[in-house]
Amino acid sequence: MEIDLTLGIALLSLLIALIAAYSTHLQWREASRANIQTRQLASGDVIMHFTDRFFDLLKDGDPAEKVLNDDNWAYMFWSLHATEFYFFHHGLLPKFMYTLWMSDLVNLYRSESGDRIRDSHVRYLDVYSQDYDAMCSFYEYVFVLSRGAKDEERRNRELSQWITSWYSQNASPVIK
């Protein structure tokens, strides 16, 4: 009888431990889902913030013209790009969205006044980004890609592939 009681207590303890483990697993899975949703919402907020800032700048006129003729506007524009890069570099901005924005930058670089626009960007980088080599070299290669393929679809595909490759080699998901 004593053995049956000990065995019964052991089986009951095992059953309670299994239920607790399963409950913990369910809670962990739910917490993981909540964490993913929170990160997705935060990413959406970041995207909307940058998009709003960009559209606020567009209210003042054509970016190509404004970059070349308004130093204050150019500063805000390049500062926006620098901040977006920082968030991208640290994994807080989705690659696909950042790639779309870089396609727009490539189009500016390819515009009639693209070399002068690039010069404006380089002046900003020289003054404000001397301690962020990753950003400077990133934008340097974006400019190189802008001078590549004549076909826009091919150029955008190459840009996307390069950004994905760059991110996999250089991402720094911890904010510094």
C-alpha positions in Angstrom: 0.0 0.0 0.0 2.9 2.3 0.8 4.4 1.7 -2.6 1.1 2.5 -4.3 0.8 5.7 -2.4 4.4 6.8 -3.3 3.8 5.8 -6.9 0.5 7.7 -7.0 2.2 10.8 -5.5 5.0 10.5 -8.0 2.6 10.2 -10.9 0.5 13.1 -9.7 3.7 15.2 -9.3 4.7 14.2 -12.8 1.3 15.2 -14.2 1.4 18.5 -12.4 4.9 19.2 -13.8 3.7 18.3 -17.3 0.7 20.6 -17.0 2.9 23.4 -15.7 5.5 22.9 -18.5 2.7 22.9 -21.1 1.2 26.0 -19.6 4.6 27.7 -19.6 5.0 26.8 -23.2 1.7 28.3 -24.1 2.5 31.5 -22.2 5.9 31.7 -23.9 4.4 31.2 -27.3 1.8 33.9 -26.6 4.5 36.3 -25.3 6.5 35.7 -28.5 3.5 36.5 -30.6 2.9 39.7 -28.6 6.5 40.6 -28.9 6.4 40.2 -32.7 3.2 42.2 -33.0 4.8 45.0 -30.8 7.9 45.1 -33.0 5.7 45.2 -36.2 3.6 48.0 -34.8 6.8 49.9 -33.7 8.2 49.3 -37.2 5.0 50.7 -38.7 5.3 53.8 -36.5 8.9 54.4 -37.6 7.9 54.0 -41.2 5.0 56.5 -40.8 7.2 59.0 -38.9 9.8 59.0 -41.7 7.2 59.1 -44.4 5.4 62.0 -42.7 8.7 63.9 -42.4 9.5 63.2 -46.1 6.0 64.5 -47.3 6.4 67.5 -45.1 9.6 68.3 -46.9 7.9 67.7 -50.3 5.4 70.4 -49.5 8.2 72.9 -50.1 8.8 71.8 -53.7 10.8 69.5 -55.9 13.6 67.8 -53.9 16.1 68.2 -56.7 15.5 72.0 -56.8 15.3 72.4 -53.1 18.5 70.5 -52.3 20.4 72.7 -54.7 18.9 76.1 -53.8 18.0 76.0 -50.1 20.8 75.0 -47.7 18.4 74.7 -44.7 16.1 72.4 -46.7 19.0 70.4 -47.9 20.2 69.9 -44.3 16.8 68.7 -43.3 16.6 66.3 -46.3 20.1 64.8 -45.7 19.4 64.7 -42.0 16.3 62.7 -42.7 18.3 60.3 -44.9 21.0 60.0 -42.1 18.4 59.2 -39.5 16.6 56.7 -41.7 20.0 55.0 -42.4 20.7 54.7 -38.7 17.3 53.0 -38.0 17.9 50.7 -41.0 21.4 49.9 -39.9 20.1 48.9 -36.5 17.3 46.8 -37.7 14.4 49.1 -36.8 13.4 49.8 -40.4 12.4 47.0 -42.8 14.8 46.4 -45.6 12.1 46.4 -48.3 10.9 49.9 -47.2 14.4 51.3 -47.0 15.1 49.9 -50.4 12.2 51.8 -51.8 13.5 55.0 -50.3 16.9 54.3 -51.8 15.3 53.8 -55.2 14.0 57.3 -54.9 17.5 58.6 -53.9 19.0 56.8 -56.9 16.5 58.6 -59.1 17.6 61.9 -57.6 21.2 61.0 -58.3 20.3 60.1 -61.9 18.4 63.3 -62.5 19.6 66.1 -64.7 21.3 67.7 -61.7 22.3 64.4 -60.1 26.0 65.2 -59.8 25.3 68.4 -58.0 22.8 66.7 -55.7 25.4 64.1 -54.9 27.9 66.9 -54.1 25.3 68.3 -51.7 24.9 65.0 -50.0 28.7 64.5 -49.8 29.1 67.9 -48.2 26.5 66.9 -45.6 28.3 63.6 -45.0 31.7 65.3 -44.7 30.5 67.7 -42.1 28.0 65.7 -40.0 28.9 62.0 -40.5 32.7 61.7 -40.1 32.2 59.3 -37.3 29.8 57.0 -39.2 31.9 55.3 -41.9 29.2 52.6 -42.5 26.8 55.3 -43.6 29.3 57.2 -45.8 30.4 54.1 -47.6 26.8 52.9 -48.0 25.7 56.1 -49.7 28.9 56.1 -51.8 27.9 52.7 -53.2 24.3 53.8 -53.7 25.7 56.5 -55.9 27.8 54.0 -57.8 24.7 51.9 -58.4 22.8 54.9 -59.6 25.3 55.2 -62.4 24.9 51.6 -63.4 22.2 49.9 -65.5 20.1 52.1 -67.8 17.1 49.9 -67.3 15.3 51.1 -64.2 13.9 47.6 -63.3 17.3 46.0 -63.5 18.9 48.9 -61.5 16.3 48.6 -58.8 16.8 44.8 -58.6 20.6 45.3 -58.3 20.0 47.9 -55.6 17.7 45.6 -53.7 20.1 42.7 -53.9 23.0 44.9 -52.8 21.1 46.3 -49.8 20.1 42.8 -48.7 23.7 41.7 -48.9 25.0 44.8 -47.2 22.5 44.4 -44.4 23.3 40.7 -43.8 27.0 41.7 -43.5 26.7 45.0 -41.6 23.5 45.0 -39.6 24.0 46.1 -36.0 20.7 45.3 -34.3 21.9 46.8 -31.0 21.4 50.6 -30.7 24.7 52.3 -29.8 
